[in-house]
Amino acid sequence: MKKLYIRLAVLAVAAFAALPKASAQLLPDSYFNIDWQLGMPASNDFADKTSGWGMNFEGGYFLTDEITIGGFISYQTNFKKFPRETLTLGDGSSLTTSQKHALFHLPFGVAGRYNWFKDSIFQPYAGLKLGASYAQINSYYYVYKQYENTWGFHLQPEVGVSIFPRPDMRFGFHAALYYSYSTNSGDLLTYHLDGINAFGFRFGISF
């Protein structure tokens, strides 16, 4: 893995050096981000392990040099393993098994930002995302899977920075810290999900 990271870094430097001195922006006064996402659940006993199984896609338009409006869609999957236990399911039935829980979360909607230093190498911002939230809660045991689909409202403040190594080109890197809350709730076996809270980190490309 270390050798792979070194090769990717060398390729990235070479690509920036080879790019012509022209704007790489696809649309004037717009931005696009494609990010890998690390999600750290908070107050969630259904699936509470930090996971890097996530991505974020976002684009927007500069209404002014400071204010952007656009849209986003992201996904995150978190897991939790449960040792062998006996679950009382009601109606005189029970289930003895080990389990693996998976929480798949897919929010999407509107994204707004306030930006600083639009024409500099480092361009920080504070943003807010609002929209809908789809989530699927899953329990895997033996060769079986039980699941429930849920919908809710999504709220996500974040702070981040876009970094453009060549000021004459709008192509570079993006990093952000965020907190997300969704109102999804559901029941599966003897477990209850009441909202999805998470902190997270994103890193990717910006153009």
N, C-alpha and C positions, 0 to 999 in steps of 0.2 A: 504494500500500500504506500509506503514512503516513497519508493521509486516512482510509482504512478503519479503521486502528487507533484514530485519534482518535474516529471515530464510535462504534466499539464501546465505547471507554472512557466516552464521554458516556452511551451507552445503559445501561451497567452502573451508573453512578452514579445515573442517573434511576430505574432499577429498584429499587435499594436504598432510595432516598428514598421511593418510592411504596409499598413493602411495609408492610402493617399490622404493628402491634406484637403479633405472635403467633408461636408456634413454627412454623417451616417444616419441622420434622422429620417425615418420613413415618411412622416407627416409633419409639416411645420407646426411648431408650438404644441407638440404632443410628447408623451412619454410612455414607455412600456417596460414592465419588469417581469422577469421569469425567475422565480426563487425556489431553492430547496428550503424546507421548513422543519424545524425541530420544535415539537410540542411537549409541554410539561403540564399535565393536568393538575388542577387544584380543586379540592373538595369533591372528588369523584372516586368513589370506592369501586365502581363497576369495572373500570379499566384505567389504572392510575400510574402506569409506567411511562417514563419519558421515552419518546420515540422520534426517530428521524424519518418516519414514513409519511412525508407530507410535501406538498408543493403549493405555490401561490402564483397566480397569473393576474396581472393588473395593467390597466392602461387608462390614460386620461388626457385632458386637454388643458392648456394654460389659459385660463380666462384673463389673468394678469400675470406679471412676473412672479407674484407671490401665491396666487390662488389657482388650484387645479381641481377639476371635477372629472370623474370617470367611473369605471366599473371594475369589479374584481370577481374572481372565483378561486377558491382554494380547497384543498382536502387534507385531512389528517387522520391517521389510524393509530390508536393506542391500544395496548394489550395489558392483560394481567392473567397470571396462572394461579389456579386454585388447586390445592392438594385434594386427594381423595376424601370425600365427606358424604354424609347422608343428608339429603334435602327433603324436608316434609312438604309435599306439594298440595296437600289438602285432599278431601274426599277419601281419606284413608290410604292414599298412595304416597310413595316415597321413591327417591332416586339416589343411588349410591354410585358416585363417579368422581373422577378428577376432571377439571375443566380448563379451557383457555377462553377468556373473554376478549373480544375485539370490539372497539367502538370506532366506527367509520363516520367521520364528520365532514360535511360538504356545505360550507356557507357561500353565499354569493349575493351581490347587490351593488350599492353605490359607494364610491370611495371619494373622499374630499381631503385636500391637503393645504397646509400653509407652508410655503417654501421660502428659504433664505438663500441668497447668493447664487441666483440662477446661472450666471455666466462664469462661475469659478470652478475649480477642480473639485472641491468638496461642497456639496449642496445638501445641507440638512433640511429636515422638514418635520412637522407634526401633523398627524392625520387621524381621520375617523372613518370607519366603515360601518354601514348600516345595511341590513337586508334580511333575507330569509335563510333558514338553516335546515338542511336535511341531515338526519343522522340515522344510522342503522346500528342497533345493539345486537351483538352476536354471542352465543355460547356454543363452543365446540366440545363435544365429548364423544369418545370412541369414534365411530364413523358418522356421527350425527351432528346436525347443526340446527339450533333454534335461533330465531331472530325476530326483531320487531322494528318496523320503520316508523320514524317520528319526524315531525316538522315543528319549527319554532321560529322565533325572532332572534336576529344576530346583531350584536354590538361589539365593536372592536376599535379601541384607541391604539395608536402606535407612534413611535418616533423612529426616524431612520435617517440614512444619508446615502446619496448617490455620489459615486466617485468617478470622475472622468479624467484619466491620465493625460489625455491630449485635449486641451481646451478648445481646439478647433473642430473637434468631433464630439458628438453626443453619443458615445458608446463607451460603457465602462461597467462598474460594479455597483451593487446595491446591498445594503445591510439594514436590518430593522429589528427592534424589540417591540413586542406587542402583548396586549392582554385581550382575551376574547371571552365573551359571555353569550350563551345561547339558551333559550328557554325550553329546549327540548326536554321531554320527560317520557318515561315509559317503564314497563315492568316486564321482566323475563325470569321465569322460574321463581325463585324466592328473592330476586334482586330488584332494586328500584333505582332508576336514574331520575334525578331531579335537577335539571339544568346541566350545562356543560361549561365549566370554567377552566381556563388554561392560560399559562404564560408561554411565550415562545420567542424564537429567534429565526430570522430569515437571512439567507445569503444567496445572491445570484447575480444576474446581469441586468443592466439598465441601458436603454437606448431610446 
